[in-house]
Amino acid sequence: MMLKIKKKLKQIVTFYDIREDIKRTIFLLHGNSLNASLFMWMADSDLFSEYRIISIDLPGHGKSAKSDNPEKEYSVINYIHLV
């Protein structure tokens, strides 16, 4: 499991990338007031052992940077552009 950091749209976003060498991928997004660690149990589960798992911390959540402009950056439209 690897925690990665990416800068996109002038925002720092973190995400977990588990089993990078597997092509079949499950991309997970958390809900409001949560973070990517919600899905970490999948890393150890046999049920998901044949999948790459990418779990992102949206801006202002988990290990991603907080925003200087939350009205703009904490929006569905901004999240679409980030992912």
C-alpha positions, 0 to 999 in steps of 0.5 A, a space after each residue: 500500500 502506498 500513500 501518494 501525493 498529487 498536485 492538481 488544480 493548485 490543490 494537494 490531494 492524497 490517495 492510496 494506491 494498493 496493488 499497483 501492478 494489477 490492471 483491474 481497478 476499483 476506484 473509491 470515493 468517500 462521503 462527506 466528513 470521511 476520508 480514504 482510510 475508510 476503505 483500508 480494510 479492503 487491502 487485507 481482504 481476500 475478496 479484493 485481492 485480485 484488484 488494484 484499489 485507489 482510494 482518494 482523500 478529497 480536498 479538506 479530508 484525511 491527509 489532503 490539504 485544506 482549502 484557502 477557498 472552500 466555497 469553490 474547492 469543496 464542490 462537486 464540480 471541483 471534485 470531478 476535475 480532480 479525479 
